[in-house]
Amino acid sequence: MEIVTIDNSGRLVIPEFIRKKLHLTRNIPLLITELDDDKILIKKLDRDEIEKRLREELKGLDIDKISHEVRTEVNDLAKKKYAAILG
């Protein structure tokens, strides 16, 4: 266990012995979530496992089409939300 603080930019330093033990290096994706009022969970994500699961779950689907539909939907919603601001 280690006590750390958050700097002015909202960053916290994960102690070196933990980084080494978990093989945490630059650009390793971490998931952070609130468990309750005073606890957070930081979980190391395994890119290879995520990619494998996505390939299995999305097998046979047209990813480019889905991506295009999502982008279009997000853009349409943003245009509606900010129409007054954008003029």
Secondary structure, 3 states (H helix, E strand, C coil): CCCCCECCCCCECCCHHHHHHCCCCCCCCEEEEEEECCEEEEEECCHHHHHHHHHHHCCCCCHHHHHHHHHHHHHHHHHHHCHHHHC
